[in-house]
């Protein structure tokens, strides 16, 4: 059973690698950890369209946050 778990883990890593590369090519601004979390949510049954809408809304709110607002720190970290 351990070998099949290792194969599944390797396949998961390959999927995340491919998604990470596509994300960079498309300049989505998503880091690898975000991609892993989004993938896990989709695999758990979360609607991908609703998830994308939520991510876009969070980004819009973060970009509209005043400079002294806690969201501004998160925004500056995302723009690196």
Beta strands, then each sheet from edge to edge (+ up, - down):
end
